[in-house]
Amino acid sequence: MELLETLYSFALERIEQFSTIQGGLQIADVIICGALAALTHKHWQQFITRLVGNFEQQGFIRFILRGTNRIAFPMSMLLYLLLTRFILDQFGVNTAVLDIFTPLLLSLAGIKLGVYILRTGFSPSPALREWEYVFSLIVWGVLALHLVGWLPDVIKAMDELAFTFGDTRFSVLALLELATSILVFIVLATWLTRFIESRTRRSQHLNPSMQVVLTKTSKFVIYGLAILFALQAVGIDFTAFAVFSGAVGVGIGFGLQRIFSNFISGFILIFDRSIKPGDVITIGDRFGWVQELNARYVVVRDRDGVESLIPNENLITSEVTNWSYSDRSVRRRLPVSISYHDDPELAMSLMVESAQEHPRVLMTPEPVARLLRFGDNGIELELRIWIEDPENGVANVCSDINLAFWKRFKAHDISIPFPQRDVHIQASPESI
């Protein structure tokens, strides 16, 4: 009731203040300045969009330009209000209403700029930008309540709206404080984990597996500590979560066991270093390169540019071919047949020459040709080569060398046989 009475009295004071001619002029001035500020913001945004395109490789300049776009509306409106306030002061008009908007606009610009800086700790996404506006509006609303003197009454009212859970009392104010504390600690934790991740990636003394270990472990520990610190900051007793933690344990046992299994499997893959970023693997009918090791899945990209999200549990329980586990060198076999009328020694030497001219074929071990067998249709030969960069493709090397076979064989009149059958038609005994 006290809050309603305070709101009612404050509303009457504002109505009386705005009902005068000077108050009406100031309200009209605020509306006009707001319209001009919106128009200014629109043109500035278009200018920034064109200008940012010229600084695609300069991240800091893009960051500054996009930051000015965040404060363009409140700062331009403040500039217009100060200009009109100076004009109204010359005519002796009371500018009490305009004095209210000056700190509000300054605080709005500061909050929007501060939130924009804080969001750099997160990965950019459309949802993040929407949350940026929501968070800015909430913070600015709290500050506006403080500037107009309503904040103590609103805090008191939210503290009175409470419920008890055992011996613990939860109020709306406590829940808001908890959410704010968690958000602040999560932002700080995100900044810290991104700093650790960037440092580990630039390190020349850590292999990819150790980089993933440090990054994932630091994220798990820091985010856990952030939530604990947030709960401790608002004075919540951890014993109140005993029942809740038991329910979570039952949920993991029944409904979340696959998720928990993938989570544990991810740490197993990281610590045993069986699969690491950059490895070339084959699992089932999928062949590709490991891009990322995440908490729940592994990102594998194939030659078509398609990224498959394979659960960590599948990599633990299924047979996986790692082409680059201990040695990145792999051997490929290229079979070919020649006619019985051709010289197999000449054909084998041409095959080796074709392999030696390819830039991706290793000279140690050197490419060799073998005569495998005398087949039904021709002499079966095979070229064996080694390459050390399977992540750049294997089939393309085989295709290039097979094409070189074809050209050299045609130049030396060596033919590649195909199945042939001779059919003899005999007359039946009755026709003789």
NORQUI-V854191 format. One record per helix or strand of 2 or more residues. SS is the DSSP state (~ for helix, > for strand). FROM is the first residue (numbers start at 0). TO is the last residue. If there is no record, write none. Layout:
# NORQUI-V854191
ss->SS from->FROM to->TO
ss->SS from->FROM to->TO
This chain:
# NORQUI-V854191
ss->~ from->1 to->17
ss->~ from->20 to->54
ss->~ from->58 to->69
ss->~ from->71 to->89
ss->~ from->95 to->120
ss->~ from->125 to->147
ss->~ from->150 to->159
ss->> from->161 to->164
ss->> from->167 to->170
ss->~ from->171 to->201
ss->~ from->207 to->232
ss->~ from->237 to->253
ss->~ from->256 to->271
ss->> from->279 to->282
ss->> from->285 to->292
ss->> from->296 to->300
ss->> from->306 to->310
ss->~ from->311 to->316
ss->> from->319 to->321
ss->> from->329 to->337
ss->~ from->343 to->355
ss->> from->367 to->373
ss->> from->378 to->386
ss->~ from->389 to->391
ss->~ from->394 to->410
ss->~ from->428 to->430
